Amino acid sequence: MEERDWLILKTLFVHQNITRTADELYLSQPYLTKRLRQIEEAFGVELVMRGRRGVGFTPQGEYLAAQADRMLDRFAEIRKNVMQMKNEVAGTLKIGVSNHFSKNRLPPLLNRFRQLFPQIDYQVHAGWSKEIVGMVNNKQVHAGIVNGEFDRVHRAELLMNDPLVAVARREIRKEELPALTRIEYQTEHLSEKLAEQWWTENFSLPPKTGFHVDKADTAKELVKSGVGYAILPELVIGVRDQLCRYEIKDRNGSPVSSGIYLYYPEEFREIRLVGAFLDFMKKEHADFIE
């Protein structure tokens, strides 16, 4: 039954009269009579008994008329919810995030974003930037946060620059580095390339490598133990780490850094929850790229 059918039954039960019901609902009497007959056919029972003084309801008709208010309220509630959904930012946001960003910067960002849009659920995939770029290109995620330069199939917007720094447990000078034990780790290709380029431009000897580890976080923990130094993205280092930093700069005195980009298919911006996330991320990082 349609919403108008419940309204017909409710109004007819009140007036017990076809003419008054038709007038109140702005329907023709033939149309109203036809709809009543169709409702009866749908249920396979007689609902209304017609007489000279008006109409009377059968037990089945009285039962349906008694349900009319509840059904009309339900229709109103559904309509209201649908309209709210049109204006709400809700659904599941799928994002891919580079390893360093996901661990050290993403959690507080998502916490603030969730406070703004509590109806959103999340699917977050962390990995190497190359992997995240592939997921965006294949549209497996709505957006990616990736490190470094890459072949762009979709839209890429710079969020921030992530400088490389030499870190140790004590203060270090640039000229000391060749004699100190260096801790190396598996990292994004661009970060490794930038560090190697800076080294060859400043030193004639290769670094004194004493450790090879799998992750930047492992390298950082070794640095904190005092066994050597490491060249790390600044994003990896937290205030609580209490490490001394030497900022790496190029020949022009500018920080050696790689860009962190927001990468997404342009058409996904039209999805309300994706557009809200993209705008939030750009606003949060506006001061980083001034």
C-alpha positions as CSV (number, residue, x, y, z in Angstrom):
1,M,0.0,0.0,0.0
2,E,1.1,3.5,-0.8
3,E,1.2,6.4,1.7
4,R,-1.9,7.9,0.2
5,D,-3.9,4.7,0.7
6,W,-3.3,4.8,4.5
7,L,-4.4,8.5,4.4
8,I,-7.6,7.5,2.6
9,L,-8.4,4.8,5.2
10,K,-7.7,7.2,8.1
11,T,-9.8,10.0,6.7
12,L,-12.6,7.8,5.6
13,F,-12.8,6.2,9.1
14,V,-13.1,9.6,10.6
15,H,-15.9,10.9,8.3
16,Q,-17.6,7.6,7.4
17,N,-18.5,9.3,4.2
18,I,-17.1,9.1,0.6
19,T,-18.0,12.6,-0.4
20,R,-16.5,14.3,2.7
21,T,-13.3,12.2,2.4
22,A,-12.9,13.0,-1.3
23,D,-13.3,16.7,-0.6
24,E,-10.8,16.8,2.2
25,L,-8.2,14.9,0.2
26,Y,-8.9,16.8,-3.0
27,L,-9.7,13.6,-4.8
28,S,-12.6,12.8,-7.1
29,Q,-15.2,10.4,-5.8
30,P,-14.7,7.9,-8.6
31,Y,-11.0,7.8,-8.0
32,L,-11.5,7.4,-4.2
33,T,-13.9,4.5,-4.8
34,K,-11.5,2.9,-7.3
35,R,-8.6,3.1,-4.8
36,L,-10.7,1.5,-2.1
37,R,-11.6,-1.4,-4.4
38,Q,-7.9,-1.9,-5.3
39,I,-7.0,-2.0,-1.6
40,E,-9.6,-4.6,-0.9
41,E,-8.4,-6.7,-3.9
42,A,-4.9,-6.5,-2.6
43,F,-5.9,-7.9,0.8
44,G,-8.6,-10.2,-0.6
45,V,-11.2,-9.0,1.9
46,E,-14.0,-6.4,2.1
47,L,-12.9,-3.4,4.1
48,V,-15.8,-1.0,3.7
49,M,-19.6,-1.6,3.6
50,R,-21.5,1.1,1.7
51,G,-25.0,2.2,2.8
52,R,-27.4,5.1,2.3
53,R,-26.1,7.0,5.3
54,G,-22.4,6.5,4.4
55,V,-20.0,3.7,4.9
56,G,-19.2,1.3,7.7
57,F,-16.0,-0.6,8.3
58,T,-15.7,-4.4,8.5
59,P,-13.4,-5.8,11.3
60,Q,-10.6,-6.0,8.8
61,G,-11.2,-2.5,7.7
62,E,-11.2,-1.2,11.3
63,Y,-7.9,-3.0,11.9
64,L,-6.3,-1.3,8.9
65,A,-7.7,2.1,9.8
66,A,-6.3,1.7,13.3
67,Q,-2.9,1.1,11.8
68,A,-3.1,4.2,9.6
69,D,-1.6,6.7,12.0
70,R,1.4,4.4,12.8
71,M,2.0,3.8,9.1
72,L,1.7,7.5,8.2
73,D,4.1,8.3,11.0
74,R,6.5,5.7,9.7
75,F,6.4,7.2,6.2
76,A,7.0,10.7,7.6
77,E,10.0,9.3,9.6
78,I,11.5,7.6,6.5
79,R,11.1,10.8,4.5
80,K,12.7,12.8,7.2
81,N,15.7,10.4,7.5
82,V,16.2,10.4,3.7
83,M,16.3,14.2,3.6
84,Q,18.8,14.2,6.5
85,M,21.0,11.7,4.8
86,K,21.0,14.0,1.8
87,N,22.6,16.8,3.9
88,E,24.7,14.6,6.2
89,V,28.3,13.6,5.7
90,A,28.1,9.9,6.3
91,G,29.3,6.5,5.0
92,T,32.6,4.7,4.8
93,L,35.8,6.7,3.9
94,K,38.5,4.6,2.3
95,I,42.0,6.0,2.5
96,G,45.5,4.8,1.9
97,V,48.4,6.4,3.8
98,S,52.1,6.1,3.7
99,N,53.7,4.4,6.7
100,H,55.3,7.4,8.4
101,F,52.3,9.6,8.0
102,S,49.9,6.9,9.2
103,K,51.7,6.3,12.5
104,N,52.9,9.8,13.4
105,R,50.4,12.3,12.0
106,L,47.2,10.6,10.9
107,P,45.7,9.6,14.4
108,P,45.2,13.1,15.8
109,L,43.9,14.3,12.4
110,L,41.3,11.5,12.2
111,N,40.3,12.2,15.7
112,R,39.6,15.8,14.9
113,F,37.8,14.9,11.7
114,R,35.7,12.4,13.5
115,Q,34.6,15.0,15.9
116,L,33.3,17.1,13.0
117,F,31.7,14.2,11.2
118,P,30.8,11.4,13.7
119,Q,28.7,9.5,11.1
120,I,31.7,8.5,9.0
121,D,33.3,5.0,9.3
122,Y,36.8,4.4,8.1
123,Q,38.9,1.9,6.2
124,V,42.6,2.9,6.4
125,H,45.4,1.0,4.6
126,A,49.0,1.9,5.5
127,G,51.9,1.0,3.3
128,W,54.7,2.2,1.1
129,S,53.8,5.2,-1.1
130,K,54.2,3.2,-4.3
131,E,51.6,0.8,-3.0
132,I,49.2,3.6,-2.0
133,V,49.6,5.3,-5.4
134,G,48.6,2.0,-7.1
135,M,45.5,1.7,-4.9
136,V,44.4,5.2,-5.8
137,N,45.1,4.6,-9.5
138,N,42.9,1.5,-9.3
139,K,40.3,3.4,-7.3
140,Q,40.5,0.9,-4.4
141,V,40.5,3.9,-2.0
142,H,38.9,7.3,-2.2
143,A,42.2,9.2,-1.5
144,G,45.8,8.5,-0.7
145,I,48.5,10.4,1.4
146,V,51.8,9.7,-0.2
147,N,55.4,10.7,0.0
148,G,57.6,11.9,-2.9
149,E,57.3,12.3,-6.6
150,F,55.3,9.8,-8.7
151,D,53.6,9.5,-12.0
152,R,50.3,11.2,-11.6
153,V,47.2,9.7,-13.2
154,H,44.8,11.7,-10.9
155,R,44.9,14.9,-8.9
156,A,47.8,15.5,-6.5
157,E,47.9,18.4,-4.0
158,L,50.9,19.2,-1.8
159,L,50.1,19.0,1.9
160,M,53.5,19.6,3.4
161,N,57.2,19.1,3.0
162,D,59.0,16.5,5.2
163,P,62.6,17.6,5.8
164,L,65.4,15.1,6.4
165,V,67.4,15.5,9.6
166,A,70.4,13.7,11.1
167,V,69.4,12.7,14.6
168,A,71.5,11.4,17.5
169,R,71.3,11.2,21.3
170,R,73.8,14.1,21.7
171,E,74.5,17.2,19.8
172,I,76.4,16.5,16.5
173,R,78.2,18.6,14.0
174,K,78.1,18.1,10.2
175,E,81.9,17.4,10.1
176,E,81.5,14.6,12.6
177,L,79.2,12.5,10.6
178,P,81.7,10.5,8.5
179,A,83.3,9.2,11.7
180,L,80.1,8.3,13.4
181,T,78.2,5.0,13.1
182,R,75.2,5.4,10.8
183,I,72.0,3.4,11.1
184,E,70.4,2.7,7.8
185,Y,66.9,1.4,7.2
186,Q,64.4,0.5,4.5
187,T,62.6,3.6,3.3
188,E,60.9,5.3,0.4
189,H,63.1,5.5,-2.7
190,L,63.0,9.3,-2.9
191,S,64.1,9.8,0.7
192,E,67.0,7.4,0.3
193,K,68.0,9.1,-3.0
194,L,67.9,12.6,-1.4
195,A,70.0,11.4,1.6
196,E,72.6,9.8,-0.7
197,Q,72.7,12.9,-3.0
198,W,73.3,15.2,0.0
199,W,76.0,12.9,1.4
200,T,78.0,12.8,-1.9
201,E,77.7,16.5,-2.3
202,N,79.2,17.1,1.2
203,F,81.6,14.2,1.9
204,S,84.2,12.3,-0.1
205,L,84.1,9.2,2.1
206,P,81.1,6.8,2.3
207,P,79.1,6.7,5.5
208,K,80.3,4.4,8.3
209,T,77.3,2.1,8.3
210,G,77.0,-0.2,11.3
211,F,73.4,-1.2,11.2
212,H,70.8,-2.1,8.6
213,V,67.3,-2.4,9.9
214,D,63.8,-2.8,8.4
215,K,62.0,0.4,9.5
216,A,62.6,4.0,10.4
217,D,61.1,3.5,13.8
218,T,63.6,0.7,14.5
219,A,66.4,3.0,13.4
220,K,65.1,5.7,15.7
221,E,65.0,3.4,18.7
222,L,68.6,2.4,18.1
223,V,69.6,6.1,17.9
224,K,67.9,6.6,21.3
225,S,70.0,3.8,22.7
226,G,73.2,5.7,21.7
227,V,74.7,3.3,19.2
228,G,74.8,5.8,16.3
229,Y,73.0,8.4,14.3
230,A,70.4,8.1,11.5
231,I,69.1,10.4,8.7
232,L,65.3,10.4,9.2
233,P,62.3,12.2,7.9
234,E,61.3,14.8,10.5
235,L,57.8,13.3,10.5
236,V,59.2,10.2,12.2
237,I,60.6,12.1,15.2
238,G,58.3,13.1,18.0
239,V,58.8,15.6,20.8
240,R,59.0,12.8,23.4
241,D,61.9,11.2,21.6
242,Q,64.2,13.8,23.0
243,L,66.8,13.5,20.2
244,C,69.2,16.1,19.0
245,R,68.7,17.1,15.3
246,Y,71.0,18.4,12.6
247,E,69.0,19.9,9.8
248,I,70.2,18.8,6.4
249,K,70.4,21.6,3.8
250,D,71.3,21.7,0.2
251,R,74.0,24.0,-1.4
252,N,71.5,26.9,-1.4
253,G,70.7,26.6,2.3
254,S,67.3,25.1,1.8
255,P,66.1,22.1,3.7
256,V,66.4,18.8,1.9
257,S,62.9,17.4,1.9
258,S,60.3,15.3,0.1
259,G,56.7,16.4,-0.4
260,I,53.7,14.7,1.1
261,Y,50.8,14.8,-1.3
262,L,47.0,14.3,-1.1
263,Y,46.3,12.1,-4.2
264,Y,42.8,11.3,-5.4
265,P,40.6,10.8,-8.4
266,E,38.9,14.1,-9.2
267,E,35.4,12.6,-9.6
268,F,35.6,11.3,-6.0
269,R,35.4,14.9,-4.7
270,E,31.7,14.9,-5.6
271,I,31.2,12.3,-2.8
272,R,30.2,14.3,0.2
273,L,32.3,12.4,2.7
274,V,35.4,12.5,0.4
275,G,35.0,16.2,-0.3
276,A,34.8,16.9,3.4
277,F,37.9,14.9,4.1
278,L,39.9,16.6,1.3
279,D,38.9,20.1,2.4
280,F,39.7,19.2,6.0
281,M,43.2,17.9,5.2
282,K,44.0,21.0,3.1
283,K,42.8,23.3,5.8
284,E,44.8,21.4,8.5
285,H,48.0,21.7,6.4
286,A,47.6,25.3,5.1
287,D,50.4,26.6,7.3
288,F,52.8,23.9,6.2
289,I,53.1,25.1,2.6
290,E,52.9,28.9,3.0
